[in-house]
């Protein structure tokens, strides 16, 4: 007897099978045609995937767009300045309300694990307190991981160091940083060293905003790779954004990428946001604002897609849809072969779960029973359609349902409805 059975779904591998769930665990992946369950979901012809994962987000700022004004220039630096205007006037209740509203969106989109940076350059640590509260409130359906993020610079802001340590003492999960925002390159490199030492001493992961700039001389990822190996942090470190790499000399990059691979650093580009923020000083040719995704993948580096922002000082759009993120990413990175598009799907699911260290993630017996049934036949079709999430199951419980995206037609001689699903003949 199962609590829930998903019947006849197509896994991302192409296998068609049933999935049995008891309590909050997947307990069977096999033919369950003779089994009983309290609830049965017919997923015949539909894609069944592990849940979507976002390894890079700013939940303390989300849904604040227009407060106290909009980002007129569209630049990263004005966004940081605007966030500095909002911080003193926002309240704890406001942060909690916005974050919980976003988590509702995420749940409806099958986004069930999120790593959020939270600003520690605020003596009140209001955002930290608020998101620790939210982490507890959503724990039954979303795994929320928090990063202590000194937004205004670990050394540049006079209280950032002490407040970052306080945030970690309060229970924040991951050590963050922003070395390219320090006043000097030397300060940025020193901040990487000290923050990695803090993580090593506390047994924590590291996720560094690294080189989010068009400046090819911003090379803090090199320091991050060195410190990762020196301190034995392999597999526990991520470099986010890495946009300066799109402007670096090719010879230097040919040295840098193997160092990252040796250090087992994950890379988290954020295509929706960086295609908007980067290249603002360019005329033409105008840079894309994306790091070297395919080149990193060729060396075995774990590359992820991150959402980064939704309706906040840096980005005026967004819906908590990781398929939107992957869809933009495959265009900007020119990952359009069938194999590359499938990799893009992995970059919002299994790759991101690896970066976050989610031990119970996936579709296998014994895994946490969190999964998504999509109105698509395979991962590529899911990307093409940004497919509706027909059913979202979180830790064994059905938490969201969405109708199919069929349209009714009234055209003489044509079908009464249209479904945009289509499997092309690929040779």
C-alpha positions as a LaTeX table, in Angstrom:
\begin{tabular}{lrrr}
\hline
Residue & $x$ (\AA) & $y$ (\AA) & $z$ (\AA) \\
\hline
Unk1 & 0.00 & 0.00 & 0.00 \\
Unk2 & 1.41 & 3.36 & $-1.09$ \\
Unk3 & 0.33 & 6.84 & $-0.10$ \\
Unk4 & 0.75 & 8.05 & $-3.69$ \\
Unk5 & 1.49 & 6.45 & $-7.07$ \\
Unk6 & 2.51 & 8.35 & $-10.21$ \\
Unk7 & 1.45 & 6.10 & $-13.07$ \\
Unk8 & 3.09 & 5.75 & $-16.47$ \\
Unk9 & 5.30 & 8.83 & $-16.39$ \\
Unk10 & 8.34 & 9.32 & $-18.61$ \\
Unk11 & 11.56 & 9.93 & $-16.68$ \\
Unk12 & 14.24 & 12.31 & $-17.96$ \\
Unk13 & 16.16 & 9.20 & $-19.10$ \\
Unk14 & 13.25 & 8.23 & $-21.37$ \\
Unk15 & 12.20 & 5.29 & $-19.19$ \\
Unk16 & 8.43 & 4.89 & $-18.76$ \\
Unk17 & 7.52 & 3.63 & $-15.32$ \\
Unk18 & 5.43 & 4.03 & $-12.17$ \\
Unk19 & 6.68 & 5.69 & $-8.98$ \\
Unk20 & 5.44 & 4.65 & $-5.55$ \\
Unk21 & 5.63 & 7.01 & $-2.57$ \\
Unk22 & 5.16 & 6.20 & 1.10 \\
Unk23 & 5.39 & 8.96 & 3.70 \\
Unk24 & 8.05 & 11.31 & 2.32 \\
Unk25 & 10.13 & 8.73 & 0.43 \\
Unk26 & 10.19 & 7.15 & $-3.01$ \\
Unk27 & 9.85 & 3.46 & $-2.17$ \\
Unk28 & 9.35 & 1.91 & $-5.63$ \\
Unk29 & 10.14 & 2.70 & $-9.27$ \\
Unk30 & 8.64 & $-0.19$ & $-11.24$ \\
Unk31 & 5.40 & $-1.56$ & $-12.64$ \\
Unk32 & 2.80 & $-0.89$ & $-9.92$ \\
Unk33 & $-0.28$ & $-1.81$ & $-11.93$ \\
Unk34 & $-1.51$ & $-4.17$ & $-9.19$ \\
Unk35 & $-0.60$ & $-1.91$ & $-6.26$ \\
Unk36 & $-2.99$ & 0.20 & $-4.22$ \\
Unk37 & $-2.53$ & 3.80 & $-3.10$ \\
Unk38 & $-4.41$ & 6.48 & $-1.30$ \\
Unk39 & $-3.94$ & 8.73 & $-4.33$ \\
Unk40 & $-3.04$ & 7.96 & $-7.95$ \\
Unk41 & $-1.79$ & 10.49 & $-10.50$ \\
Unk42 & $-1.95$ & 9.52 & $-14.18$ \\
Unk43 & 1.23 & 10.82 & $-15.81$ \\
Unk44 & 0.90 & 8.84 & $-19.04$ \\
Unk45 & 2.82 & 10.65 & $-21.78$ \\
Unk46 & 4.10 & 13.32 & $-19.39$ \\
Unk47 & 7.61 & 14.06 & $-18.14$ \\
Unk48 & 8.37 & 13.25 & $-14.51$ \\
Unk49 & 11.39 & 15.11 & $-13.21$ \\
Unk50 & 13.07 & 15.74 & $-9.91$ \\
Unk51 & 12.17 & 19.23 & $-8.67$ \\
Unk52 & 13.77 & 22.37 & $-9.99$ \\
Unk53 & 16.60 & 23.86 & $-7.94$ \\
Unk54 & 17.85 & 27.46 & $-7.85$ \\
Unk55 & 21.41 & 27.77 & $-6.47$ \\
Unk56 & 21.58 & 31.57 & $-6.65$ \\
Unk57 & 18.85 & 33.96 & $-5.52$ \\
Unk58 & 18.27 & 37.10 & $-3.41$ \\
Unk59 & 15.11 & 36.46 & $-1.43$ \\
Unk60 & 15.53 & 39.42 & 0.90 \\
Unk61 & 15.09 & 41.75 & $-2.11$ \\
Unk62 & 12.55 & 39.81 & $-4.16$ \\
Unk63 & 9.21 & 41.39 & $-5.12$ \\
Unk64 & 10.44 & 44.83 & $-4.02$ \\
Unk65 & 10.49 & 46.28 & $-7.55$ \\
Unk66 & 9.65 & 50.00 & $-7.52$ \\
Unk67 & 10.52 & 50.53 & $-3.85$ \\
Unk68 & 11.55 & 53.29 & $-3.37$ \\
Unk69 & 12.12 & 53.77 & $-7.13$ \\
Unk70 & 13.10 & 51.81 & $-10.21$ \\
Unk71 & 16.61 & 51.23 & $-11.55$ \\
Unk72 & 16.64 & 53.86 & $-14.32$ \\
Unk73 & 20.04 & 52.98 & $-15.79$ \\
Unk74 & 19.57 & 49.22 & $-15.56$ \\
Unk75 & 23.11 & 48.78 & $-14.24$ \\
Unk76 & 24.43 & 46.55 & $-11.48$ \\
Unk77 & 25.88 & 49.51 & $-9.58$ \\
Unk78 & 22.63 & 51.48 & $-9.57$ \\
Unk79 & 20.86 & 48.35 & $-8.39$ \\
Unk80 & 23.28 & 48.07 & $-5.46$ \\
Unk81 & 22.73 & 51.75 & $-4.68$ \\
Unk82 & 18.97 & 51.36 & $-4.87$ \\
Unk83 & 19.10 & 48.36 & $-2.54$ \\
Unk84 & 21.07 & 50.57 & $-0.15$ \\
Unk85 & 18.16 & 53.03 & $-0.18$ \\
Unk86 & 15.60 & 50.31 & 0.51 \\
Unk87 & 17.39 & 48.56 & 3.37 \\
Unk88 & 16.96 & 51.31 & 6.00 \\
Unk89 & 13.21 & 51.64 & 5.44 \\
Unk90 & 12.15 & 48.01 & 4.99 \\
Unk91 & 10.76 & 46.04 & 7.91 \\
Unk92 & 11.16 & 42.46 & 9.03 \\
Unk93 & 7.48 & 41.76 & 8.33 \\
Unk94 & 7.87 & 43.15 & 4.81 \\
Unk95 & 10.81 & 40.85 & 4.05 \\
Unk96 & 8.95 & 37.83 & 5.43 \\
Unk97 & 5.78 & 38.63 & 3.48 \\
Unk98 & 7.64 & 39.12 & 0.18 \\
Unk99 & 9.74 & 35.99 & 0.69 \\
Unk100 & 6.73 & 33.82 & 1.54 \\
Unk101 & 4.86 & 35.15 & $-1.50$ \\
Unk102 & 7.83 & 34.22 & $-3.66$ \\
Unk103 & 7.95 & 30.75 & $-2.08$ \\
Unk104 & 4.30 & 30.31 & $-3.10$ \\
Unk105 & 5.31 & 31.10 & $-6.68$ \\
Unk106 & 8.25 & 28.71 & $-6.42$ \\
Unk107 & 6.09 & 25.89 & $-5.09$ \\
Unk108 & 3.65 & 26.30 & $-7.97$ \\
Unk109 & 6.56 & 26.07 & $-10.44$ \\
Unk110 & 8.09 & 22.96 & $-8.92$ \\
Unk111 & 11.05 & 24.96 & $-7.57$ \\
Unk112 & 11.58 & 23.14 & $-4.28$ \\
Unk113 & 15.18 & 23.97 & $-3.33$ \\
Unk114 & 16.60 & 27.51 & $-3.28$ \\
Unk115 & 19.94 & 28.94 & $-2.16$ \\
Unk116 & 19.40 & 32.59 & $-1.25$ \\
Unk117 & 22.06 & 35.15 & $-0.45$ \\
Unk118 & 21.06 & 37.45 & 2.39 \\
Unk119 & 22.71 & 40.83 & 2.94 \\
Unk120 & 24.83 & 41.07 & 6.09 \\
Unk121 & 25.76 & 44.76 & 5.66 \\
Unk122 & 23.02 & 45.90 & 8.03 \\
Unk123 & 23.69 & 46.16 & 11.74 \\
Unk124 & 20.11 & 45.07 & 12.45 \\
Unk125 & 20.59 & 41.85 & 10.42 \\
Unk126 & 16.91 & 42.29 & 9.70 \\
Unk127 & 17.04 & 40.28 & 6.47 \\
Unk128 & 18.92 & 37.46 & 8.15 \\
Unk129 & 16.36 & 37.20 & 10.94 \\
Unk130 & 13.49 & 37.35 & 8.44 \\
Unk131 & 14.85 & 34.64 & 6.13 \\
Unk132 & 15.76 & 32.34 & 9.03 \\
Unk133 & 12.07 & 32.61 & 9.98 \\
Unk134 & 11.01 & 31.92 & 6.38 \\
Unk135 & 13.37 & 28.93 & 6.17 \\
Unk136 & 11.54 & 27.40 & 9.10 \\
Unk137 & 8.08 & 28.22 & 7.75 \\
Unk138 & 8.68 & 26.60 & 4.33 \\
Unk139 & 10.75 & 23.61 & 5.45 \\
Unk140 & 7.93 & 21.13 & 4.77 \\
Unk141 & 7.94 & 21.90 & 1.05 \\
Unk142 & 11.03 & 23.98 & 0.12 \\
Unk143 & 14.64 & 23.41 & 1.14 \\
Unk144 & 15.91 & 26.96 & 1.68 \\
Unk145 & 19.66 & 27.41 & 2.09 \\
Unk146 & 21.00 & 30.81 & 3.16 \\
Unk147 & 24.31 & 32.49 & 2.26 \\
Unk148 & 25.85 & 35.21 & 4.46 \\
Unk149 & 26.46 & 37.85 & 1.82 \\
Unk150 & 28.34 & 41.10 & 2.63 \\
Unk151 & 26.71 & 43.01 & $-0.24$ \\
Unk152 & 28.69 & 46.22 & 0.28 \\
Unk153 & 32.06 & 44.50 & 0.57 \\
Unk154 & 33.54 & 42.37 & 3.36 \\
Unk155 & 36.25 & 45.00 & 3.96 \\
Unk156 & 34.70 & 48.00 & 2.22 \\
Unk157 & 31.77 & 48.13 & 4.66 \\
Unk158 & 33.11 & 48.80 & 8.18 \\
Unk159 & 30.69 & 46.44 & 9.94 \\
Unk160 & 30.41 & 43.71 & 7.29 \\
Unk161 & 32.99 & 41.36 & 8.78 \\
Unk162 & 31.45 & 41.35 & 12.27 \\
Unk163 & 27.91 & 41.11 & 10.91 \\
Unk164 & 28.80 & 38.25 & 8.56 \\
Unk165 & 30.21 & 36.28 & 11.49 \\
Unk166 & 27.09 & 37.09 & 13.55 \\
Unk167 & 24.88 & 35.82 & 10.72 \\
Unk168 & 26.80 & 32.55 & 10.58 \\
Unk169 & 26.47 & 32.22 & 14.36 \\
Unk170 & 22.70 & 32.68 & 13.95 \\
Unk171 & 22.51 & 29.64 & 11.67 \\
Unk172 & 23.12 & 30.88 & 8.12 \\
Unk173 & 24.36 & 27.92 & 6.08 \\
Unk174 & 26.96 & 29.17 & 3.57 \\
Unk175 & 29.78 & 31.75 & 3.47 \\
Unk176 & 29.45 & 34.36 & 0.71 \\
Unk177 & 31.40 & 37.33 & $-0.58$ \\
Unk178 & 31.76 & 39.92 & $-3.33$ \\
Unk179 & 35.51 & 40.49 & $-3.89$ \\
Unk180 & 35.15 & 42.57 & $-7.06$ \\
Unk181 & 33.23 & 45.22 & $-5.08$ \\
Unk182 & 36.11 & 45.92 & $-2.70$ \\
Unk183 & 37.99 & 49.17 & $-3.26$ \\
Unk184 & 41.18 & 47.49 & $-4.51$ \\
Unk185 & 41.95 & 44.22 & $-6.27$ \\
Unk186 & 44.24 & 43.35 & $-3.35$ \\
Unk187 & 41.39 & 43.80 & $-0.88$ \\
Unk188 & 39.19 & 41.58 & $-3.01$ \\
Unk189 & 41.77 & 38.80 & $-3.05$ \\
Unk190 & 42.30 & 39.14 & 0.72 \\
Unk191 & 38.55 & 38.89 & 1.30 \\
Unk192 & 38.42 & 35.63 & $-0.66$ \\
Unk193 & 41.21 & 34.22 & 1.50 \\
Unk194 & 39.64 & 35.19 & 4.82 \\
Unk195 & 36.12 & 34.12 & 3.88 \\
Unk196 & 37.36 & 30.72 & 2.70 \\
Unk197 & 39.27 & 30.32 & 5.98 \\
Unk198 & 36.08 & 31.12 & 7.91 \\
Unk199 & 34.23 & 28.45 & 5.94 \\
Unk200 & 36.97 & 25.88 & 6.45 \\
Unk201 & 37.08 & 26.53 & 10.21 \\
Unk202 & 33.30 & 26.19 & 10.49 \\
Unk203 & 32.90 & 23.25 & 8.10 \\
Unk204 & 30.69 & 25.28 & 5.75 \\
Unk205 & 30.28 & 25.69 & 2.01 \\
Unk206 & 31.35 & 28.80 & 0.09 \\
Unk207 & 29.37 & 30.64 & $-2.61$ \\
Unk208 & 31.12 & 33.76 & $-3.82$ \\
Unk209 & 29.75 & 36.49 & $-6.12$ \\
Unk210 & 32.88 & 36.44 & $-8.21$ \\
Unk211 & 33.95 & 38.82 & $-10.98$ \\
Unk212 & 30.46 & 40.07 & $-11.86$ \\
Unk213 & 31.94 & 42.73 & $-14.09$ \\
Unk214 & 33.01 & 43.39 & $-17.66$ \\
Unk215 & 36.58 & 44.04 & $-16.49$ \\
Unk216 & 38.87 & 41.27 & $-17.83$ \\
Unk217 & 41.37 & 42.01 & $-15.05$ \\
Unk218 & 38.89 & 41.00 & $-12.36$ \\
Unk219 & 40.36 & 37.57 & $-11.64$ \\
Unk220 & 39.21 & 36.67 & $-8.16$ \\
Unk221 & 38.05 & 33.26 & $-9.36$ \\
Unk222 & 41.76 & 32.36 & $-9.61$ \\
Unk223 & 42.22 & 33.19 & $-5.92$ \\
Unk224 & 39.06 & 31.26 & $-5.07$ \\
Unk225 & 40.39 & 28.18 & $-6.89$ \\
Unk226 & 43.72 & 28.46 & $-5.07$ \\
Unk227 & 42.15 & 28.87 & $-1.61$ \\
Unk228 & 39.76 & 26.01 & $-2.27$ \\
Unk229 & 42.67 & 23.64 & $-2.81$ \\
Unk230 & 44.85 & 25.10 & $-0.05$ \\
Unk231 & 42.09 & 24.66 & 2.53 \\
Unk232 & 40.74 & 21.33 & 1.29 \\
Unk233 & 37.35 & 22.76 & 0.31 \\
Unk234 & 37.05 & 20.81 & $-2.96$ \\
Unk235 & 33.43 & 20.15 & $-3.89$ \\
Unk236 & 32.14 & 22.71 & $-1.37$ \\
Unk237 & 32.74 & 25.95 & $-3.30$ \\
Unk238 & 30.81 & 27.80 & $-6.00$ \\
Unk239 & 31.76 & 30.85 & $-8.02$ \\
Unk240 & 28.67 & 32.79 & $-9.09$ \\
Unk241 & 28.34 & 35.00 & $-12.19$ \\
Unk242 & 32.00 & 34.91 & $-13.41$ \\
Unk243 & 31.08 & 37.39 & $-16.15$ \\
Unk244 & 34.57 & 38.90 & $-16.44$ \\
Unk245 & 35.56 & 35.65 & $-18.12$ \\
Unk246 & 33.68 & 36.72 & $-21.26$ \\
Unk247 & 36.26 & 39.49 & $-21.68$ \\
Unk248 & 39.42 & 37.65 & $-20.60$ \\
Unk249 & 42.31 & 36.75 & $-22.84$ \\
Unk250 & 41.91 & 33.23 & $-24.21$ \\
Unk251 & 45.40 & 32.18 & $-23.14$ \\
Unk252 & 44.73 & 33.18 & $-19.53$ \\
Unk253 & 41.42 & 31.31 & $-19.57$ \\
Unk254 & 43.20 & 28.21 & $-20.87$ \\
Unk255 & 45.16 & 28.27 & $-17.58$ \\
Unk256 & 42.25 & 29.31 & $-15.36$ \\
Unk257 & 39.68 & 26.67 & $-16.28$ \\
Unk258 & 41.89 & 23.67 & $-15.41$ \\
Unk259 & 42.55 & 25.28 & $-12.01$ \\
Unk260 & 38.81 & 25.49 & $-11.42$ \\
Unk261 & 38.36 & 21.89 & $-12.50$ \\
Unk262 & 41.12 & 20.71 & $-10.14$ \\
Unk263 & 39.51 & 22.61 & $-7.28$ \\
Unk264 & 36.09 & 21.06 & $-8.09$ \\
Unk265 & 34.48 & 24.50 & $-8.05$ \\
Unk266 & 30.91 & 24.78 & $-9.33$ \\
Unk267 & 30.07 & 27.71 & $-11.61$ \\
Unk268 & 26.71 & 29.51 & $-11.40$ \\
Unk269 & 26.01 & 31.87 & $-14.31$ \\
Unk270 & 22.72 & 33.78 & $-14.13$ \\
Unk271 & 21.69 & 34.33 & $-17.75$ \\
Unk272 & 18.47 & 36.31 & $-17.29$ \\
Unk273 & 20.12 & 38.91 & $-15.10$ \\
Unk274 & 23.59 & 39.18 & $-16.58$ \\
Unk275 & 22.33 & 39.51 & $-20.15$ \\
Unk276 & 20.50 & 42.59 & $-18.80$ \\
Unk277 & 23.17 & 44.04 & $-16.48$ \\
Unk278 & 26.42 & 43.41 & $-18.34$ \\
Unk279 & 27.74 & 45.28 & $-21.37$ \\
Unk280 & 26.03 & 48.51 & $-20.32$ \\
Unk281 & 29.19 & 50.52 & $-21.09$ \\
Unk282 & 29.58 & 48.92 & $-24.52$ \\
Unk283 & 28.48 & 50.47 & $-27.77$ \\
Unk284 & 29.04 & 47.81 & $-30.46$ \\
Unk285 & 30.05 & 45.04 & $-30.46$ \\
Unk286 & 28.14 & 44.53 & $-27.20$ \\
Unk287 & 29.13 & 41.71 & $-24.86$ \\
Unk288 & 26.59 & 39.06 & $-23.92$ \\
Unk289 & 27.26 & 39.07 & $-20.17$ \\
Unk290 & 27.68 & 35.32 & $-19.82$ \\
Unk291 & 30.65 & 33.31 & $-18.69$ \\
Unk292 & 32.24 & 30.51 & $-20.75$ \\
Unk293 & 29.68 & 27.81 & $-20.11$ \\
Unk294 & 30.52 & 25.20 & $-22.74$ \\
Unk295 & 34.26 & 25.56 & $-22.25$ \\
Unk296 & 33.86 & 24.86 & $-18.52$ \\
Unk297 & 31.60 & 21.89 & $-19.17$ \\
Unk298 & 34.17 & 20.43 & $-21.57$ \\
Unk299 & 36.60 & 20.24 & $-18.62$ \\
Unk300 & 34.06 & 18.56 & $-16.33$ \\
Unk301 & 33.25 & 21.65 & $-14.25$ \\
Unk302 & 29.77 & 21.49 & $-12.73$ \\
Unk303 & 27.96 & 24.43 & $-14.36$ \\
Unk304 & 24.53 & 25.54 & $-13.15$ \\
Unk305 & 21.90 & 28.07 & $-14.17$ \\
Unk306 & 20.73 & 30.46 & $-11.43$ \\
Unk307 & 17.69 & 32.75 & $-11.28$ \\
Unk308 & 19.37 & 35.51 & $-9.21$ \\
Unk309 & 16.54 & 38.06 & $-9.12$ \\
Unk310 & 12.78 & 38.44 & $-9.54$ \\
Unk311 & 11.14 & 41.88 & $-9.45$ \\
Unk312 & 13.82 & 43.64 & $-7.43$ \\
Unk313 & 16.30 & 46.53 & $-7.80$ \\
Unk314 & 18.30 & 44.62 & $-10.44$ \\
Unk315 & 15.62 & 42.90 & $-12.53$ \\
Unk316 & 12.10 & 43.98 & $-13.42$ \\
Unk317 & 10.72 & 40.59 & $-14.53$ \\
Unk318 & 10.64 & 36.95 & $-13.42$ \\
Unk319 & 8.17 & 34.27 & $-12.32$ \\
Unk320 & 10.22 & 31.73 & $-10.30$ \\
Unk321 & 10.39 & 29.57 & $-13.43$ \\
Unk322 & 13.74 & 27.80 & $-13.77$ \\
Unk323 & 12.76 & 26.68 & $-17.27$ \\
Unk324 & 12.74 & 30.37 & $-18.24$ \\
Unk325 & 16.28 & 30.62 & $-16.86$ \\
Unk326 & 17.45 & 27.57 & $-18.82$ \\
Unk327 & 15.64 & 28.78 & $-21.96$ \\
Unk328 & 17.51 & 32.08 & $-21.87$ \\
Unk329 & 20.74 & 30.30 & $-20.99$ \\
Unk330 & 20.63 & 27.94 & $-23.96$ \\
Unk331 & 20.12 & 30.90 & $-26.29$ \\
Unk332 & 22.86 & 33.11 & $-24.90$ \\
Unk333 & 25.33 & 30.22 & $-24.59$ \\
Unk334 & 24.26 & 28.90 & $-28.02$ \\
Unk335 & 23.53 & 25.45 & $-26.59$ \\
Unk336 & 21.03 & 24.34 & $-29.21$ \\
Unk337 & 22.01 & 20.76 & $-30.13$ \\
Unk338 & 19.75 & 18.07 & $-28.60$ \\
Unk339 & 22.50 & 17.01 & $-26.19$ \\
Unk340 & 23.25 & 20.59 & $-25.16$ \\
Unk341 & 19.59 & 21.37 & $-24.56$ \\
Unk342 & 19.29 & 18.29 & $-22.35$ \\
Unk343 & 22.31 & 19.54 & $-20.43$ \\
Unk344 & 20.48 & 22.83 & $-19.92$ \\
Unk345 & 17.65 & 20.92 & $-18.26$ \\
Unk346 & 20.19 & 19.23 & $-15.98$ \\
Unk347 & 21.56 & 22.70 & $-15.19$ \\
Unk348 & 18.32 & 23.62 & $-13.40$ \\
Unk349 & 17.89 & 20.23 & $-11.70$ \\
Unk350 & 20.68 & 17.75 & $-10.92$ \\
Unk351 & 23.65 & 20.12 & $-11.41$ \\
Unk352 & 22.14 & 22.65 & $-9.04$ \\
Unk353 & 21.33 & 19.97 & $-6.48$ \\
Unk354 & 25.00 & 18.93 & $-6.56$ \\
Unk355 & 26.12 & 22.51 & $-5.94$ \\
Unk356 & 23.78 & 22.84 & $-2.96$ \\
Unk357 & 24.84 & 19.45 & $-1.58$ \\
Unk358 & 21.29 & 18.05 & $-1.56$ \\
Unk359 & 21.92 & 14.48 & $-0.42$ \\
Unk360 & 18.37 & 13.11 & $-0.77$ \\
Unk361 & 17.60 & 14.58 & $-4.18$ \\
Unk362 & 16.58 & 12.66 & $-7.29$ \\
Unk363 & 14.30 & 9.98 & $-8.67$ \\
Unk364 & 15.52 & 6.76 & $-7.10$ \\
Unk365 & 14.34 & 4.43 & $-4.37$ \\
Unk366 & 15.10 & 5.98 & $-1.00$ \\
Unk367 & 15.18 & 9.55 & $-2.30$ \\
Unk368 & 13.06 & 12.32 & $-0.84$ \\
Unk369 & 9.66 & 12.16 & $-2.54$ \\
Unk370 & 9.79 & 15.54 & $-4.26$ \\
Unk371 & 9.09 & 15.63 & $-7.99$ \\
Unk372 & 7.31 & 17.44 & $-10.79$ \\
Unk373 & 4.99 & 16.16 & $-13.55$ \\
Unk374 & 5.35 & 18.40 & $-16.61$ \\
Unk375 & 3.13 & 18.89 & $-19.66$ \\
Unk376 & 5.94 & 17.72 & $-21.95$ \\
Unk377 & 7.27 & 14.48 & $-23.33$ \\
Unk378 & 10.97 & 15.01 & $-22.66$ \\
Unk379 & 13.40 & 17.61 & $-21.22$ \\
Unk380 & 13.90 & 19.43 & $-24.53$ \\
Unk381 & 10.17 & 19.81 & $-25.05$ \\
Unk382 & 9.85 & 21.05 & $-21.47$ \\
Unk383 & 12.37 & 23.79 & $-22.29$ \\
Unk384 & 10.75 & 24.70 & $-25.59$ \\
Unk385 & 7.30 & 25.08 & $-24.03$ \\
Unk386 & 8.38 & 26.18 & $-20.56$ \\
Unk387 & 5.91 & 23.46 & $-19.77$ \\
Unk388 & 3.10 & 23.73 & $-17.25$ \\
Unk389 & 3.71 & 21.94 & $-13.97$ \\
Unk390 & 0.71 & 19.61 & $-13.95$ \\
Unk391 & 1.50 & 18.23 & $-10.49$ \\
Unk392 & 4.08 & 19.22 & $-7.89$ \\
Unk393 & 4.83 & 16.77 & $-5.08$ \\
Unk394 & 6.94 & 18.05 & $-2.18$ \\
Unk395 & 8.21 & 15.58 & 0.42 \\
Unk396 & 5.43 & 13.13 & $-0.36$ \\
Unk397 & 2.55 & 15.62 & $-0.51$ \\
Unk398 & 0.77 & 16.98 & $-3.59$ \\
Unk399 & 1.05 & 20.75 & $-3.13$ \\
Unk400 & 0.20 & 22.24 & $-6.54$ \\
Unk401 & $-1.76$ & 21.44 & $-9.71$ \\
Unk402 & $-1.92$ & 23.39 & $-12.98$ \\
Unk403 & $-4.15$ & 22.62 & $-16.02$ \\
Unk404 & $-2.67$ & 21.71 & $-19.37$ \\
Unk405 & $-1.93$ & 24.57 & $-21.73$ \\
Unk406 & $-4.37$ & 23.48 & $-24.45$ \\
Unk407 & $-6.12$ & 26.19 & $-26.46$ \\
Unk408 & $-9.66$ & 25.93 & $-27.83$ \\
Unk409 & $-9.93$ & 26.67 & $-31.57$ \\
Unk410 & $-12.91$ & 27.70 & $-33.69$ \\
Unk411 & $-11.53$ & 27.35 & $-37.22$ \\
Unk412 & $-13.47$ & 25.62 & $-39.97$ \\
Unk413 & $-11.96$ & 22.27 & $-40.91$ \\
Unk414 & $-9.43$ & 22.27 & $-38.08$ \\
Unk415 & $-9.29$ & 20.52 & $-34.72$ \\
Unk416 & $-11.33$ & 21.90 & $-31.84$ \\
Unk417 & $-8.23$ & 22.29 & $-29.65$ \\
Unk418 & $-4.50$ & 22.62 & $-30.05$ \\
Unk419 & $-1.67$ & 21.35 & $-27.91$ \\
Unk420 & 1.76 & 22.68 & $-28.83$ \\
Unk421 & 3.55 & 19.50 & $-27.89$ \\
Unk422 & 5.42 & 18.03 & $-30.85$ \\
Unk423 & 8.21 & 15.51 & $-31.20$ \\
Unk424 & 10.39 & 16.31 & $-34.21$ \\
Unk425 & 12.12 & 13.52 & $-36.10$ \\
Unk426 & 15.77 & 13.76 & $-35.02$ \\
Unk427 & 18.29 & 11.74 & $-37.02$ \\
\hline
\end{tabular}
